[in-house]
Amino acid sequence: MRKSIIVCDNCGKQIEGKEEEFHIVFLLSKKMDLCNECKQKMEEYKNTIAEEENKLFSKQMSLLKEKLPKIHDDIVKERKINE
Ligand SMILES: [Zn+2]
């Protein structure tokens, strides 16, 4: 397996390793190589975004329930959401 050196797309640090060991991360269809440190930050970022999205979704659904209960019920039924 050939060794190559690439640089982290975030901090510019060189990452050395076998090609298959490189962390290739996709975000908004952008492909990135990240060093371990930046990869960890990316994971934290993704987790935070997922949490915020869940919060937003819950908020949307409760607002919908309040304003447009029939539509809310249809969406719940359609998506089989457990409330
Ligand atoms: Zn980095």
PDB file of the backbone (N, CA, C, O) and the ligand in Angstrom, with CONECT records:
HET     ZN  A 101       1
ATOM      1  N   MET A   1       0.851  -1.206   0.000  1.00  0.00           N
ATOM      2  CA  MET A   1       0.000   0.000   0.000  1.00  0.00           C
ATOM      3  C   MET A   1       0.879   1.246   0.000  1.00  0.00           C
ATOM      4  O   MET A   1       1.746   1.386   0.862  1.00  0.00           O
ATOM      5  N   ARG A   2       0.671   2.134  -0.935  1.00  0.00           N
ATOM      6  CA  ARG A   2       1.553   3.282  -1.016  1.00  0.00           C
ATOM      7  C   ARG A   2       1.193   4.336   0.030  1.00  0.00           C
ATOM      8  O   ARG A   2       0.033   4.531   0.393  1.00  0.00           O
ATOM      9  N   LYS A   3       2.245   5.001   0.490  1.00  0.00           N
ATOM     10  CA  LYS A   3       2.040   6.050   1.490  1.00  0.00           C
ATOM     11  C   LYS A   3       1.969   7.387   0.794  1.00  0.00           C
ATOM     12  O   LYS A   3       2.697   7.640  -0.166  1.00  0.00           O
ATOM     13  N   SER A   4       1.107   8.226   1.271  1.00  0.00           N
ATOM     14  CA  SER A   4       1.070   9.565   0.713  1.00  0.00           C
ATOM     15  C   SER A   4       0.899  10.563   1.833  1.00  0.00           C
ATOM     16  O   SER A   4       0.469  10.221   2.934  1.00  0.00           O
ATOM     17  N   ILE A   5       1.238  11.781   1.540  1.00  0.00           N
ATOM     18  CA  ILE A   5       1.060  12.847   2.517  1.00  0.00           C
ATOM     19  C   ILE A   5       0.016  13.797   1.957  1.00  0.00           C
ATOM     20  O   ILE A   5       0.106  14.263   0.821  1.00  0.00           O
ATOM     21  N   ILE A   6      -0.950  14.059   2.770  1.00  0.00           N
ATOM     22  CA  ILE A   6      -1.937  15.062   2.378  1.00  0.00           C
ATOM     23  C   ILE A   6      -2.038  16.063   3.511  1.00  0.00           C
ATOM     24  O   ILE A   6      -1.540  15.819   4.610  1.00  0.00           O
ATOM     25  N   VAL A   7      -2.671  17.170   3.249  1.00  0.00           N
ATOM     26  CA  VAL A   7      -2.829  18.156   4.317  1.00  0.00           C
ATOM     27  C   VAL A   7      -4.288  18.253   4.723  1.00  0.00           C
ATOM     28  O   VAL A   7      -5.197  18.060   3.915  1.00  0.00           O
ATOM     29  N   CYS A   8      -4.483  18.555   5.986  1.00  0.00           N
ATOM     30  CA  CYS A   8      -5.827  18.731   6.526  1.00  0.00           C
ATOM     31  C   CYS A   8      -6.467  19.953   5.859  1.00  0.00           C
ATOM     32  O   CYS A   8      -5.864  21.024   5.787  1.00  0.00           O
ATOM     33  N   ASP A   9      -7.660  19.777   5.388  1.00  0.00           N
ATOM     34  CA  ASP A   9      -8.337  20.871   4.700  1.00  0.00           C
ATOM     35  C   ASP A   9      -8.775  21.986   5.635  1.00  0.00           C
ATOM     36  O   ASP A   9      -9.144  23.071   5.186  1.00  0.00           O
ATOM     37  N   ASN A  10      -8.733  21.720   6.930  1.00  0.00           N
ATOM     38  CA  ASN A  10      -9.111  22.775   7.857  1.00  0.00           C
ATOM     39  C   ASN A  10      -7.909  23.531   8.390  1.00  0.00           C
ATOM     40  O   ASN A  10      -7.843  24.753   8.262  1.00  0.00           O
ATOM     41  N   CYS A  11      -6.952  22.823   8.986  1.00  0.00           N
ATOM     42  CA  CYS A  11      -5.843  23.514   9.650  1.00  0.00           C
ATOM     43  C   CYS A  11      -4.551  23.476   8.851  1.00  0.00           C
ATOM     44  O   CYS A  11      -3.585  24.152   9.204  1.00  0.00           O
ATOM     45  N   GLY A  12      -4.522  22.696   7.785  1.00  0.00           N
ATOM     46  CA  GLY A  12      -3.346  22.669   6.940  1.00  0.00           C
ATOM     47  C   GLY A  12      -2.232  21.765   7.431  1.00  0.00           C
ATOM     48  O   GLY A  12      -1.177  21.672   6.803  1.00  0.00           O
ATOM     49  N   LYS A  13      -2.465  21.096   8.555  1.00  0.00           N
ATOM     50  CA  LYS A  13      -1.475  20.175   9.099  1.00  0.00           C
ATOM     51  C   LYS A  13      -1.314  18.976   8.168  1.00  0.00           C
ATOM     52  O   LYS A  13      -2.282  18.484   7.587  1.00  0.00           O
ATOM     53  N   GLN A  14      -0.072  18.521   8.040  1.00  0.00           N
ATOM     54  CA  GLN A  14       0.151  17.358   7.190  1.00  0.00           C
ATOM     55  C   GLN A  14      -0.368  16.094   7.854  1.00  0.00           C
ATOM     56  O   GLN A  14      -0.186  15.884   9.053  1.00  0.00           O
ATOM     57  N   ILE A  15      -0.993  15.286   7.082  1.00  0.00           N
ATOM     58  CA  ILE A  15      -1.469  14.009   7.587  1.00  0.00           C
ATOM     59  C   ILE A  15      -0.720  12.946   6.802  1.00  0.00           C
ATOM     60  O   ILE A  15      -0.747  12.919   5.571  1.00  0.00           O
ATOM     61  N   GLU A  16      -0.064  12.087   7.530  1.00  0.00           N
ATOM     62  CA  GLU A  16       0.683  11.036   6.859  1.00  0.00           C
ATOM     63  C   GLU A  16       0.036   9.701   7.192  1.00  0.00           C
ATOM     64  O   GLU A  16      -0.379   9.468   8.328  1.00  0.00           O
ATOM     65  N   GLY A  17      -0.046   8.856   6.230  1.00  0.00           N
ATOM     66  CA  GLY A  17      -0.603   7.545   6.508  1.00  0.00           C
ATOM     67  C   GLY A  17      -0.928   6.815   5.236  1.00  0.00           C
ATOM     68  O   GLY A  17      -0.715   7.319   4.133  1.00  0.00           O
ATOM     69  N   LYS A  18      -1.442   5.628   5.402  1.00  0.00           N
ATOM     70  CA  LYS A  18      -1.884   4.884   4.237  1.00  0.00           C
ATOM     71  C   LYS A  18      -3.157   5.528   3.732  1.00  0.00           C
ATOM     72  O   LYS A  18      -3.955   6.085   4.485  1.00  0.00           O
ATOM     73  N   GLU A  19      -3.307   5.428   2.450  1.00  0.00           N
ATOM     74  CA  GLU A  19      -4.428   6.129   1.829  1.00  0.00           C
ATOM     75  C   GLU A  19      -5.782   5.805   2.471  1.00  0.00           C
ATOM     76  O   GLU A  19      -6.626   6.682   2.656  1.00  0.00           O
ATOM     77  N   GLU A  20      -5.962   4.528   2.804  1.00  0.00           N
ATOM     78  CA  GLU A  20      -7.267   4.136   3.343  1.00  0.00           C
ATOM     79  C   GLU A  20      -7.486   4.603   4.781  1.00  0.00           C
ATOM     80  O   GLU A  20      -8.589   4.506   5.319  1.00  0.00           O
ATOM     81  N   GLU A  21      -6.401   5.117   5.400  1.00  0.00           N
ATOM     82  CA  GLU A  21      -6.532   5.593   6.779  1.00  0.00           C
ATOM     83  C   GLU A  21      -6.981   7.044   6.851  1.00  0.00           C
ATOM     84  O   GLU A  21      -7.393   7.526   7.906  1.00  0.00           O
ATOM     85  N   PHE A  22      -6.901   7.723   5.741  1.00  0.00           N
ATOM     86  CA  PHE A  22      -7.269   9.134   5.748  1.00  0.00           C
ATOM     87  C   PHE A  22      -8.743   9.306   6.043  1.00  0.00           C
ATOM     88  O   PHE A  22      -9.591   8.516   5.628  1.00  0.00           O
ATOM     89  N   HIS A  23      -9.007  10.352   6.762  1.00  0.00           N
ATOM     90  CA  HIS A  23     -10.394  10.617   7.111  1.00  0.00           C
ATOM     91  C   HIS A  23     -11.030  11.474   6.048  1.00  0.00           C
ATOM     92  O   HIS A  23     -10.786  12.678   5.970  1.00  0.00           O
ATOM     93  N   ILE A  24     -11.826  10.861   5.252  1.00  0.00           N
ATOM     94  CA  ILE A  24     -12.525  11.650   4.251  1.00  0.00           C
ATOM     95  C   ILE A  24     -13.936  11.886   4.748  1.00  0.00           C
ATOM     96  O   ILE A  24     -14.692  10.949   5.006  1.00  0.00           O
ATOM     97  N   VAL A  25     -14.270  13.144   4.876  1.00  0.00           N
ATOM     98  CA  VAL A  25     -15.541  13.524   5.458  1.00  0.00           C
ATOM     99  C   VAL A  25     -16.345  14.270   4.408  1.00  0.00           C
ATOM    100  O   VAL A  25     -15.811  15.088   3.658  1.00  0.00           O
ATOM    101  N   PHE A  26     -17.602  13.982   4.368  1.00  0.00           N
ATOM    102  CA  PHE A  26     -18.457  14.695   3.441  1.00  0.00           C
ATOM    103  C   PHE A  26     -19.350  15.657   4.205  1.00  0.00           C
ATOM    104  O   PHE A  26     -19.956  15.297   5.214  1.00  0.00           O
ATOM    105  N   LEU A  27     -19.419  16.851   3.724  1.00  0.00           N
ATOM    106  CA  LEU A  27     -20.294  17.843   4.340  1.00  0.00           C
ATOM    107  C   LEU A  27     -20.852  18.713   3.227  1.00  0.00           C
ATOM    108  O   LEU A  27     -20.104  19.314   2.455  1.00  0.00           O
ATOM    109  N   LEU A  28     -22.170  18.771   3.155  1.00  0.00           N
ATOM    110  CA  LEU A  28     -22.829  19.561   2.113  1.00  0.00           C
ATOM    111  C   LEU A  28     -22.191  19.250   0.761  1.00  0.00           C
ATOM    112  O   LEU A  28     -21.898  20.153  -0.023  1.00  0.00           O
ATOM    113  N   SER A  29     -21.987  17.996   0.509  1.00  0.00           N
ATOM    114  CA  SER A  29     -21.349  17.435  -0.680  1.00  0.00           C
ATOM    115  C   SER A  29     -19.947  17.971  -0.966  1.00  0.00           C
ATOM    116  O   SER A  29     -19.466  17.914  -2.098  1.00  0.00           O
ATOM    117  N   LYS A  30     -19.303  18.491   0.080  1.00  0.00           N
ATOM    118  CA  LYS A  30     -17.896  18.837  -0.047  1.00  0.00           C
ATOM    119  C   LYS A  30     -17.074  17.723   0.580  1.00  0.00           C
ATOM    120  O   LYS A  30     -17.337  17.291   1.703  1.00  0.00           O
ATOM    121  N   LYS A  31     -16.087  17.271  -0.154  1.00  0.00           N
ATOM    122  CA  LYS A  31     -15.222  16.202   0.339  1.00  0.00           C
ATOM    123  C   LYS A  31     -13.992  16.819   0.987  1.00  0.00           C
ATOM    124  O   LYS A  31     -13.360  17.713   0.425  1.00  0.00           O
ATOM    125  N   MET A  32     -13.661  16.327   2.184  1.00  0.00           N
ATOM    126  CA  MET A  32     -12.548  16.910   2.913  1.00  0.00           C
ATOM    127  C   MET A  32     -11.646  15.846   3.495  1.00  0.00           C
ATOM    128  O   MET A  32     -12.091  14.757   3.857  1.00  0.00           O
ATOM    129  N   ASP A  33     -10.378  16.178   3.579  1.00  0.00           N
ATOM    130  CA  ASP A  33      -9.442  15.359   4.351  1.00  0.00           C
ATOM    131  C   ASP A  33      -9.186  16.120   5.638  1.00  0.00           C
ATOM    132  O   ASP A  33      -8.854  17.305   5.612  1.00  0.00           O
ATOM    133  N   LEU A  34      -9.340  15.437   6.766  1.00  0.00           N
ATOM    134  CA  LEU A  34      -9.132  16.110   8.038  1.00  0.00           C
ATOM    135  C   LEU A  34      -8.150  15.332   8.907  1.00  0.00           C
ATOM    136  O   LEU A  34      -8.114  14.101   8.887  1.00  0.00           O
ATOM    137  N   CYS A  35      -7.354  16.084   9.672  1.00  0.00           N
ATOM    138  CA  CYS A  35      -6.477  15.437  10.648  1.00  0.00           C
ATOM    139  C   CYS A  35      -7.351  14.953  11.807  1.00  0.00           C
ATOM    140  O   CYS A  35      -8.532  15.293  11.878  1.00  0.00           O
ATOM    141  N   ASN A  36      -6.783  14.173  12.698  1.00  0.00           N
ATOM    142  CA  ASN A  36      -7.578  13.603  13.795  1.00  0.00           C
ATOM    143  C   ASN A  36      -8.279  14.670  14.627  1.00  0.00           C
ATOM    144  O   ASN A  36      -9.445  14.529  14.998  1.00  0.00           O
ATOM    145  N   GLU A  37      -7.539  15.742  14.910  1.00  0.00           N
ATOM    146  CA  GLU A  37      -8.088  16.805  15.739  1.00  0.00           C
ATOM    147  C   GLU A  37      -9.300  17.453  15.068  1.00  0.00           C
ATOM    148  O   GLU A  37     -10.338  17.660  15.698  1.00  0.00           O
ATOM    149  N   CYS A  38      -9.151  17.766  13.790  1.00  0.00           N
ATOM    150  CA  CYS A  38     -10.241  18.418  13.061  1.00  0.00           C
ATOM    151  C   CYS A  38     -11.396  17.445  12.809  1.00  0.00           C
ATOM    152  O   CYS A  38     -12.557  17.847  12.729  1.00  0.00           O
ATOM    153  N   LYS A  39     -11.057  16.173  12.686  1.00  0.00           N
ATOM    154  CA  LYS A  39     -12.110  15.180  12.499  1.00  0.00           C
ATOM    155  C   LYS A  39     -13.000  15.130  13.738  1.00  0.00           C
ATOM    156  O   LYS A  39     -14.224  15.030  13.648  1.00  0.00           O
ATOM    157  N   GLN A  40     -12.355  15.203  14.882  1.00  0.00           N
ATOM    158  CA  GLN A  40     -13.103  15.215  16.145  1.00  0.00           C
ATOM    159  C   GLN A  40     -14.016  16.436  16.227  1.00  0.00           C
ATOM    160  O   GLN A  40     -15.171  16.345  16.645  1.00  0.00           O
ATOM    161  N   LYS A  41     -13.466  17.584  15.817  1.00  0.00           N
ATOM    162  CA  LYS A  41     -14.273  18.808  15.815  1.00  0.00           C
ATOM    163  C   LYS A  41     -15.452  18.671  14.868  1.00  0.00           C
ATOM    164  O   LYS A  41     -16.557  19.130  15.158  1.00  0.00           O
ATOM    165  N   MET A  42     -15.204  18.034  13.734  1.00  0.00           N
ATOM    166  CA  MET A  42     -16.264  17.816  12.756  1.00  0.00           C
ATOM    167  C   MET A  42     -17.368  16.932  13.342  1.00  0.00           C
ATOM    168  O   MET A  42     -18.553  17.179  13.120  1.00  0.00           O
ATOM    169  N   GLU A  43     -16.968  15.903  14.090  1.00  0.00           N
ATOM    170  CA  GLU A  43     -17.956  15.027  14.739  1.00  0.00           C
ATOM    171  C   GLU A  43     -18.807  15.815  15.727  1.00  0.00           C
ATOM    172  O   GLU A  43     -20.028  15.667  15.783  1.00  0.00           O
ATOM    173  N   GLU A  44     -18.128  16.658  16.506  1.00  0.00           N
ATOM    174  CA  GLU A  44     -18.849  17.483  17.486  1.00  0.00           C
ATOM    175  C   GLU A  44     -19.814  18.415  16.773  1.00  0.00           C
ATOM    176  O   GLU A  44     -20.954  18.601  17.197  1.00  0.00           O
ATOM    177  N   TYR A  45     -19.335  18.992  15.689  1.00  0.00           N
ATOM    178  CA  TYR A  45     -20.171  19.884  14.891  1.00  0.00           C
ATOM    179  C   TYR A  45     -21.416  19.157  14.375  1.00  0.00           C
ATOM    180  O   TYR A  45     -22.539  19.652  14.477  1.00  0.00           O
ATOM    181  N   LYS A  46     -21.176  17.965  13.818  1.00  0.00           N
ATOM    182  CA  LYS A  46     -22.292  17.196  13.269  1.00  0.00           C
ATOM    183  C   LYS A  46     -23.301  16.816  14.352  1.00  0.00           C
ATOM    184  O   LYS A  46     -24.511  16.877  14.136  1.00  0.00           O
ATOM    185  N   ASN A  47     -22.789  16.425  15.514  1.00  0.00           N
ATOM    186  CA  ASN A  47     -23.689  16.067  16.610  1.00  0.00           C
ATOM    187  C   ASN A  47     -24.520  17.259  17.059  1.00  0.00           C
ATOM    188  O   ASN A  47     -25.717  17.138  17.321  1.00  0.00           O
ATOM    189  N   THR A  48     -23.866  18.413  17.143  1.00  0.00           N
ATOM    190  CA  THR A  48     -24.578  19.622  17.548  1.00  0.00           C
ATOM    191  C   THR A  48     -25.658  19.965  16.540  1.00  0.00           C
ATOM    192  O   THR A  48     -26.786  20.284  16.916  1.00  0.00           O
ATOM    193  N   ILE A  49     -25.317  19.899  15.264  1.00  0.00           N
ATOM    194  CA  ILE A  49     -26.283  20.196  14.210  1.00  0.00           C
ATOM    195  C   ILE A  49     -27.473  19.235  14.286  1.00  0.00           C
ATOM    196  O   ILE A  49     -28.625  19.648  14.154  1.00  0.00           O
ATOM    197  N   ALA A  50     -27.181  17.957  14.499  1.00  0.00           N
ATOM    198  CA  ALA A  50     -28.254  16.963  14.584  1.00  0.00           C
ATOM    199  C   ALA A  50     -29.179  17.266  15.756  1.00  0.00           C
ATOM    200  O   ALA A  50     -30.400  17.156  15.643  1.00  0.00           O
ATOM    201  N   GLU A  51     -28.583  17.647  16.884  1.00  0.00           N
ATOM    202  CA  GLU A  51     -29.391  18.005  18.061  1.00  0.00           C
ATOM    203  C   GLU A  51     -30.268  19.212  17.772  1.00  0.00           C
ATOM    204  O   GLU A  51     -31.449  19.233  18.119  1.00  0.00           O
ATOM    205  N   GLU A  52     -29.678  20.218  17.130  1.00  0.00           N
ATOM    206  CA  GLU A  52     -30.428  21.430  16.818  1.00  0.00           C
ATOM    207  C   GLU A  52     -31.558  21.125  15.841  1.00  0.00           C
ATOM    208  O   GLU A  52     -32.654  21.674  15.954  1.00  0.00           O
ATOM    209  N   GLU A  53     -31.281  20.246  14.882  1.00  0.00           N
ATOM    210  CA  GLU A  53     -32.312  19.880  13.912  1.00  0.00           C
ATOM    211  C   GLU A  53     -33.467  19.163  14.588  1.00  0.00           C
ATOM    212  O   GLU A  53     -34.631  19.405  14.270  1.00  0.00           O
ATOM    213  N   ASN A  54     -33.139  18.278  15.523  1.00  0.00           N
ATOM    214  CA  ASN A  54     -34.185  17.577  16.263  1.00  0.00           C
ATOM    215  C   ASN A  54     -35.023  18.543  17.084  1.00  0.00           C
ATOM    216  O   ASN A  54     -36.247  18.435  17.152  1.00  0.00           O
ATOM    217  N   LYS A  55     -34.326  19.496  17.711  1.00  0.00           N
ATOM    218  CA  LYS A  55     -35.032  20.498  18.517  1.00  0.00           C
ATOM    219  C   LYS A  55     -35.967  21.311  17.634  1.00  0.00           C
ATOM    220  O   LYS A  55     -37.120  21.559  17.987  1.00  0.00           O
ATOM    221  N   LEU A  56     -35.448  21.721  16.477  1.00  0.00           N
ATOM    222  CA  LEU A  56     -36.234  22.532  15.558  1.00  0.00           C
ATOM    223  C   LEU A  56     -37.449  21.746  15.060  1.00  0.00           C
ATOM    224  O   LEU A  56     -38.553  22.282  14.965  1.00  0.00           O
ATOM    225  N   PHE A  57     -37.232  20.496  14.752  1.00  0.00           N
ATOM    226  CA  PHE A  57     -38.323  19.658  14.264  1.00  0.00           C
ATOM    227  C   PHE A  57     -39.419  19.524  15.326  1.00  0.00           C
ATOM    228  O   PHE A  57     -40.605  19.649  15.019  1.00  0.00           O
ATOM    229  N   SER A  58     -39.019  19.271  16.561  1.00  0.00           N
ATOM    230  CA  SER A  58     -39.996  19.171  17.653  1.00  0.00           C
ATOM    231  C   SER A  58     -40.769  20.466  17.803  1.00  0.00           C
ATOM    232  O   SER A  58     -41.982  20.464  18.011  1.00  0.00           O
ATOM    233  N   LYS A  59     -40.048  21.575  17.693  1.00  0.00           N
ATOM    234  CA  LYS A  59     -40.678  22.878  17.829  1.00  0.00           C
ATOM    235  C   LYS A  59     -41.681  23.116  16.698  1.00  0.00           C
ATOM    236  O   LYS A  59     -42.788  23.606  16.920  1.00  0.00           O
ATOM    237  N   GLN A  60     -41.264  22.756  15.484  1.00  0.00           N
ATOM    238  CA  GLN A  60     -42.150  22.907  14.327  1.00  0.00           C
ATOM    239  C   GLN A  60     -43.414  22.093  14.529  1.00  0.00           C
ATOM    240  O   GLN A  60     -44.519  22.571  14.273  1.00  0.00           O
ATOM    241  N   MET A  61     -43.247  20.871  14.986  1.00  0.00           N
ATOM    242  CA  MET A  61     -44.388  19.989  15.155  1.00  0.00           C
ATOM    243  C   MET A  61     -45.332  20.493  16.248  1.00  0.00           C
ATOM    244  O   MET A  61     -46.551  20.420  16.096  1.00  0.00           O
ATOM    245  N   SER A  62     -44.782  20.998  17.332  1.00  0.00           N
ATOM    246  CA  SER A  62     -45.681  21.471  18.395  1.00  0.00           C
ATOM    247  C   SER A  62     -46.417  22.739  17.971  1.00  0.00           C
ATOM    248  O   SER A  62     -47.575  22.951  18.330  1.00  0.00           O
ATOM    249  N   LEU A  63     -45.727  23.574  17.204  1.00  0.00           N
ATOM    250  CA  LEU A  63     -46.366  24.786  16.686  1.00  0.00           C
ATOM    251  C   LEU A  63     -47.460  24.421  15.679  1.00  0.00           C
ATOM    252  O   LEU A  63     -48.537  25.017  15.655  1.00  0.00           O
ATOM    253  N   LEU A  64     -47.149  23.436  14.862  1.00  0.00           N
ATOM    254  CA  LEU A  64     -48.114  22.980  13.866  1.00  0.00           C
ATOM    255  C   LEU A  64     -49.351  22.390  14.554  1.00  0.00           C
ATOM    256  O   LEU A  64     -50.485  22.618  14.133  1.00  0.00           O
ATOM    257  N   LYS A  65     -49.103  21.639  15.601  1.00  0.00           N
ATOM    258  CA  LYS A  65     -50.190  21.022  16.364  1.00  0.00           C
ATOM    259  C   LYS A  65     -51.134  22.087  16.912  1.00  0.00           C
ATOM    260  O   LYS A  65     -52.353  21.919  16.942  1.00  0.00           O
ATOM    261  N   GLU A  66     -50.526  23.183  17.341  1.00  0.00           N
ATOM    262  CA  GLU A  66     -51.281  24.279  17.923  1.00  0.00           C
ATOM    263  C   GLU A  66     -52.069  25.044  16.861  1.00  0.00           C
ATOM    264  O   GLU A  66     -53.233  25.388  17.066  1.00  0.00           O
ATOM    265  N   LYS A  67     -51.426  25.303  15.734  1.00  0.00           N
ATOM    266  CA  LYS A  67     -52.027  26.163  14.710  1.00  0.00           C
ATOM    267  C   LYS A  67     -52.860  25.390  13.694  1.00  0.00           C
ATOM    268  O   LYS A  67     -53.942  25.827  13.303  1.00  0.00           O
ATOM    269  N   LEU A  68     -52.359  24.268  13.281  1.00  0.00           N
ATOM    270  CA  LEU A  68     -53.009  23.501  12.217  1.00  0.00           C
ATOM    271  C   LEU A  68     -53.071  22.021  12.613  1.00  0.00           C
ATOM    272  O   LEU A  68     -52.392  21.182  12.021  1.00  0.00           O
ATOM    273  N   PRO A  69     -53.896  21.714  13.623  1.00  0.00           N
ATOM    274  CA  PRO A  69     -53.882  20.353  14.176  1.00  0.00           C
ATOM    275  C   PRO A  69     -54.136  19.234  13.172  1.00  0.00           C
ATOM    276  O   PRO A  69     -53.559  18.154  13.299  1.00  0.00           O
ATOM    277  N   LYS A  70     -54.985  19.471  12.183  1.00  0.00           N
ATOM    278  CA  LYS A  70     -55.293  18.430  11.198  1.00  0.00           C
ATOM    279  C   LYS A  70     -54.055  18.089  10.362  1.00  0.00           C
ATOM    280  O   LYS A  70     -53.741  16.923  10.125  1.00  0.00           O
ATOM    281  N   ILE A  71     -53.367  19.147   9.924  1.00  0.00           N
ATOM    282  CA  ILE A  71     -52.136  18.959   9.148  1.00  0.00           C
ATOM    283  C   ILE A  71     -51.094  18.222   9.998  1.00  0.00           C
ATOM    284  O   ILE A  71     -50.418  17.307   9.529  1.00  0.00           O
ATOM    285  N   HIS A  72     -50.989  18.639  11.226  1.00  0.00           N
ATOM    286  CA  HIS A  72     -50.065  17.995  12.151  1.00  0.00           C
ATOM    287  C   HIS A  72     -50.338  16.490  12.244  1.00  0.00           C
ATOM    288  O   HIS A  72     -49.427  15.668  12.141  1.00  0.00           O
ATOM    289  N   ASP A  73     -51.605  16.157  12.441  1.00  0.00           N
ATOM    290  CA  ASP A  73     -51.980  14.746  12.578  1.00  0.00           C
ATOM    291  C   ASP A  73     -51.669  13.956  11.307  1.00  0.00           C
ATOM    292  O   ASP A  73     -51.226  12.809  11.369  1.00  0.00           O
ATOM    293  N   ASP A  74     -51.908  14.585  10.157  1.00  0.00           N
ATOM    294  CA  ASP A  74     -51.610  13.916   8.890  1.00  0.00           C
ATOM    295  C   ASP A  74     -50.118  13.612   8.759  1.00  0.00           C
ATOM    296  O   ASP A  74     -49.727  12.526   8.331  1.00  0.00           O
ATOM    297  N   ILE A  75     -49.293  14.590   9.135  1.00  0.00           N
ATOM    298  CA  ILE A  75     -47.843  14.398   9.037  1.00  0.00           C
ATOM    299  C   ILE A  75     -47.400  13.302   9.991  1.00  0.00           C
ATOM    300  O   ILE A  75     -46.585  12.451   9.635  1.00  0.00           O
ATOM    301  N   VAL A  76     -47.935  13.324  11.197  1.00  0.00           N
ATOM    302  CA  VAL A  76     -47.593  12.295  12.186  1.00  0.00           C
ATOM    303  C   VAL A  76     -47.956  10.919  11.644  1.00  0.00           C
ATOM    304  O   VAL A  76     -47.177   9.972  11.747  1.00  0.00           O
ATOM    305  N   LYS A  77     -49.143  10.824  11.069  1.00  0.00           N
ATOM    306  CA  LYS A  77     -49.615   9.549  10.532  1.00  0.00           C
ATOM    307  C   LYS A  77     -48.708   9.084   9.380  1.00  0.00           C
ATOM    308  O   LYS A  77     -48.288   7.929   9.306  1.00  0.00           O
ATOM    309  N   GLU A  78     -48.433  10.037   8.495  1.00  0.00           N
ATOM    310  CA  GLU A  78     -47.623   9.753   7.302  1.00  0.00           C
ATOM    311  C   GLU A  78     -46.218   9.272   7.659  1.00  0.00           C
ATOM    312  O   GLU A  78     -45.702   8.303   7.103  1.00  0.00           O
ATOM    313  N   ARG A  79     -45.628   9.986   8.602  1.00  0.00           N
ATOM    314  CA  ARG A  79     -44.243   9.680   8.952  1.00  0.00           C
ATOM    315  C   ARG A  79     -44.145   8.657  10.073  1.00  0.00           C
ATOM    316  O   ARG A  79     -43.048   8.233  10.435  1.00  0.00           O
ATOM    317  N   LYS A  80     -45.257   8.271  10.608  1.00  0.00           N
ATOM    318  CA  LYS A  80     -45.290   7.342  11.742  1.00  0.00           C
ATOM    319  C   LYS A  80     -44.387   7.817  12.867  1.00  0.00           C
ATOM    320  O   LYS A  80     -43.545   7.083  13.383  1.00  0.00           O
ATOM    321  N   ILE A  81     -44.597   9.067  13.221  1.00  0.00           N
ATOM    322  CA  ILE A  81     -43.788   9.648  14.281  1.00  0.00           C
ATOM    323  C   ILE A  81     -44.362   9.240  15.638  1.00  0.00           C
ATOM    324  O   ILE A  81     -45.570   9.282  15.869  1.00  0.00           O
ATOM    325  N   ASN A  82     -43.470   8.853  16.501  1.00  0.00           N
ATOM    326  CA  ASN A  82     -43.897   8.579  17.876  1.00  0.00           C
ATOM    327  C   ASN A  82     -43.735   9.840  18.697  1.00  0.00           C
ATOM    328  O   ASN A  82     -42.628  10.362  18.838  1.00  0.00           O
ATOM    329  N   GLU A  83     -44.799  10.313  19.219  1.00  0.00           N
ATOM    330  CA  GLU A  83     -44.714  11.543  20.009  1.00  0.00           C
ATOM    331  C   GLU A  83     -44.467  11.247  21.479  1.00  0.00           C
ATOM    332  O   GLU A  83     -44.368  12.171  22.287  1.00  0.00           O
TER     333      GLU A  83
HETATM  334 ZN    ZN A 101      -6.703  19.649  10.927  1.00  0.00          ZN2+
END
